[in-house]
Amino acid sequence: MHKYLKMLSSVVLCLTLTITNLYVVDAAKPIKTTNSSKTTRAVNSDKTKVWSGKTDVSWYTGEKKIYDISTPEQLAGIADIIKDQEDEQELSGVTINLTADIVLNDVSSWEKWDEENAPKNKWNPIGYHMSTGKGTRPFIANFNGNGHTISGLYVNAEDVGRDAGLFCCISGAVIKDLNIEKSVVIDTRGNNPASRCCGALTAVAENAYFYNCNADNVRIDANGPAGGLVGKATRIMALDYAIPVALLAMGIAVNPVFFEGKKGSGVFFDNCHVTNSGIYTKGMVSKPPAAGIVGKYRLPGGGLIDCSSENNKAGSVDASTRKMKSVDAGNCGAIIGDIENECEGKVTVQNCSVSGFEQIYPNTKQYDKELLGEKKKK
């Protein structure tokens, strides 16, 4: 009898170890750290195929509300889908699920990327905003990154002729659980007074909700407002979008701090984080701002909750020399670079933290010190 009990104990121990190991493998899903509000994910050890530079729209039928994509070509195809749509509302209510990590370029030398040393693949931002002859056509679907990472993004606003980022502009959309790393978004127009926005995730956004969106090791070098995630929150199409309804549909709890007694308009950042990045603007006429998460708010409503900026640099540089401005620099911010007068007091900033932030020039005013209050760490 003792012999059989001993054998049974060994079987139970083996099953316990097996179940534990299965749980650890499943940790590739987003997980909460124990000492921070940040969300992290397990490293994908599979070698991900680098983008071919082509687009694939074969996955989109126009007849479903949910689509899964897993390749760089399918991701790039979204820009073609929006460009070719006859009905600008066709993607409204659609959810696109990213089911794999995406590598747009080999990132071994990403820190050296610029106009003269561009990588092989140049990104075409999804959507367009006031492009010549095209008007405005933002991304209006929902995008679920499922904790996956997009790396190797390179886009030059001068090359594409419009605001630049992974997306050009977003309106009436929820973007969740998406990471961007080792990526560069630039505008090489020099002293041109026109102001193009740049952000790693999107250049421009209105009535949008960003949940658990993160950027690590990105460089933004804009001619207009620059943000680690979003260049500018502003009016695009004046759409009134029921964000709380979309959040519930995507499994995100509606935060009463944002929406109590409000329609839900504005641009919202919930549990978003930018780390180890440089966000710069070289605008010479309008003195545009640069900041860790969002460059400028020109849209009342929305705000940031449980967000952080760690080890980032932001500020103004001279357009022609790419060196730091000596006088009359624009605002910068660890979290927010600027809020227009009409929006002041109408943007919520709560439980946001900063560490290791560096203004790249003393004359640059850090706009968000008072907004962050005691959460500002020296």
N, C-alpha and C positions, 0 to 999 in steps of 0.2 A: 504493500500500500504506500509506504513511504517513497518507494521508487517511482510509482506513478504520479504522486503529488509533485515530486521534484521535476519530472518530465513536463507536467502541466504548467508549473511555474516558469519553466524555460520558454514554453510556447507563448505564454502571456507576455513575458518580457520582450520576446522578438516582435510580437504584434504591436506592443507599445512603442518600440523603437521605430517600427515601420510607419505607424500612424504619425509619430512625431516628425519623421523625415518628410512625409508627404505634406504636412502642414508648412514646413520650412520652404519646400519647393513652391508652394502656393503663395509664398510671401512676395512674389513678383508683383502682386497687387499692391496699390498704395497702402502704406501703414503709417500710423502716427508714432512719432518719437515720444519717449517718456518725459523729456524735459523741455519740450518745445512744441509750439503749435504748428511747426512745419510738417509737411507730408513728404516722405521719401519713398523710394521704391528700390527693390532689389536689382542688382546689375544683371543685365541680359548678357550671358556669356556667348550666345550664338553670334557668329559673324554675319552682320547685316550687309546686304548688297547695296553698293553705292548707286545712286541715281544715274540713269543712262542719259538724262537730259531730254528725254521724250515725255509725252503725255499720254494718258490712257483714260478715255471716257466711256469705255465699253461697259463698265460696271453700273452706270447710271441709266435707268430706264424712264425716269420721270413719272413712274406709276406707283412708287412705294414711298413710305414715310421714314424708313430706316435703311441705311446702307452701311456696309462694312468695307473698309479699305485697308490695305496692308502693304502697299508698295509706294515708293516715291513717285512713280509714274501716275498712279491713281490720285495721289495727293495733288500733283501738278495739274491733273486734269480738271480739278474744280474750277480753276481760272478759265479754262476753255468753256466749261458748262455755263458759267455765268455770262461770259462774253456772247455766247450764241443763243441765249434764251430770248424768246419773243415776249414772254410774260415775266416781268421783273419780280413778280411775287411767287414764281414757281417753286422756289426753295423754302418758302415760309412754312414753318412747322415740321420741316424735314430734320432728321438727326443723322449725322455722319459719325460713325464709330471708327476710330483708329485702333487697329488690332495688332500693330507691331511697331517697333522702333524704326525711325526713318533716318537714313544718312544721305544727305544731298551732295556732299563732297567729302573727300578724304580730309580729315581735320588735323593731320600731323603738323601742318604749318599754318594753321588758321590765324594765329596772331600776327602774321606778316601780310595778310590779305589787304589790298587796297586797289585803287584804280590801275596801277601799273603791275601789280602782282595778284591779279584776280584768279580765283580757282577755275577749274574747267567748267563747272555748271553755274550759270547765273539764273537766279530765281525770278519768276514772273509773279508778283504779288497777286493774291486772290481778291478779285473785285477791283473796281476803279472809282475814283472820286474826282469829278470835274476834269476828266481827261479831255484833251482837245477832240472835239467832234463826237464824243461818246457820252457826255453828261456824267451822271453818277449811277453806279450799279454796285451797291455794297453786298457783302456776304450776309444773308439774312437767315441762314439755317442755324442749327445747333451743332456744336462739334464736341464730341467726347473723346479726349485723348487716352482715356483708360490707363493713365499713369505712364504712358510711353513718352519717349524723347525724340525730338527732331534735332539733329545736329548737322553742322556744315552748311547752314543757310548763308548765302551771300547774295545781296541785292544792292544795286546802285540806283538811287532814284533818278539820276540823270539818264541812265540807260533806258529805264522803263517809262520815263516821262510823267511820273506821278508819285504820290506819297508812297513810302516803301516800308515793308516789313514782311512777315509771312503772309499776312493779309494787308491789303491796301486800306480797306475800310470795312467796318462791321456795324450793322444796325439791326436792332431787334433780335439779338442772338445771345445764347448762353455758350460760353467756352469753358470746359472743365477738365481737370486732371491732365494737363498738358505741360511738358517740360521742353525748353529750348536751351541748347548749350553749344558752345564753341561756334558762334555765328557772328557775322558782321553785316551791318546795314549802314550804308553811307550815302551821301549826296555830294557829288564833286563839282557842283556848279559855281564854286568860288563866290564872288561878290554879288551874284544875282540877287536882287532885292526880293524876288518872289520867295514865299515861305513854304517849303515842303516839309511835311512831318515825317519822322522816322521812329519806329519802335520795333523791338524784336518780334513781338506777337502781332501787333497791328499798328499802322500809322495813325489811324483815325477811328474813333468809335462813338456811337450814340446809342442810348437805350440798350445797353449790353451788360451782361453779368459775367465776370471772370472768377471762377472758383478753382482754387488750388492750381493756379497757373504759375510756373516758375521759370526763371531765366538764370543761367549760371555761365560765367565766362563768355559774355557777349560784349561787342563793341558797337556803339551807336555813334555815328559822326554825321550830324544833320546840318541842314541849312535853315531849318525852322525848329519848332518845338521837338524835343527829343526825350524819349522815355525808355527805361529798361524793358518795359512791357508794351506801353501804349504812348504814342507821341502826343496825341491831343484828344480830349473828350469834348466833342462839339456837336452842333446841329448839322445833320447831313440831309435827311429827307423829311424831317418833322413827323416821324411816325410815332404813334402812341402804342406802345407794346406792353402786353400784360406779362411782365417778367415773372411775377410770382407763380403764375400758371405753368410757365415753361420750367421753372425750377422744380416744382413738384413732379412734373413729368420725367425729369432727369434724376430724381431721387435726392434732391438737395433741399434741406430744411429752409423754409422761408424765415429770414432773420427779421424779427419785428423792429429792430433798431433802424433798419433801412426802410421798411415798408409800412409801418403803422401810421394810418391816416394819410397815406400817400398812394398815388396811382402806380408808382413803380417806374417812373421815368428817370433817366440819368445813366451814369456809368458806374458800375459797382465792382469793387475788388474785395474778395473774401478769401482769406488764407492764401494770399499770393506773396511770393518771395523772390527777390533778386539778389544775387551774390556774385562777388569777384568780377565785377563788370565796370566798364568805362562808358559814360554817357555824355557826349559832347555836342555842342551846337556852335556854329560859326557864323550865324546870321549877323550881318553888319548893320542892317537898317532897322529891323523891328526888335532887335535884342531879345530873341526868343529864349525860353527857359529850357533847362535840362534837368532831369531828375531820375532817381533810381527806379521808380515804378511808372509814374505818369508825368509827362512834361507839363501839360497845361489843362486846366478845366475851363471850358467856355460854355458849359452846360450845367444849369442848376440841378441839384438832386444827385443822388448816388454818394459815393465816397469809398473809404477803405476801412476794413475791420480785420484785425488779426493778421496784418501784413508786416513784412520786415524787409530791411535793407541792410546787407552785411558786406563790408569790405568793398564798397563801390566808390567810384570817383565821378564827379559831375561838375560841369561848368562851361564857360565860353572860351573858345579859341579863335584866333585870328583866321579869317577865311583864306587869305592868300599865303600866309606863312605856316599855317597849321600850328602856330605856337600860341601860348596863352595870351589873352588880351591884357593890355596894360591899363586901359581905362574904359569906363562906360560899359562894363560887362552886364549881361542879362542875369536874371535870377537863376539859382540852381536849388536843388532840394534832394534830400536823402530819399524822400518818398514822393512829394509833389513839388514841381518847380514853380507853379504859379496858379492862382485862381483869379479870374477876372472879377472886377468890382461887383458886377451884377449877380455873381454867383457866391460871393463871400457870405458865410453864415449858412449856406444851403448845401454844403458838402460835408458829410460826416467823416471824421477821422477818429477812430477808436481802437485802443489796444494795439497800436502799431509800435514797432521797436526799431532802433537803429544802432549799429555798432560798426566801428571802423570806417566811417564815412569821411571822404576827403574832398574839400573844395579845391579845384585845381588852380584857382587864383583868388587871392584875398579880396579883390574888389567885387567878386561875384557874391551877391547877397544870398544867404541860405534862407529861402522863403518860408520853409515849413518848421522852423524851430519852435515857434509859439504853438503851432497846431499840434506838434508832437508832445509838448509839455514835458512832464517828468519821464515820459517814455524815451526821450532823447538821451542816449548814453554818450558820455565823453570818453 
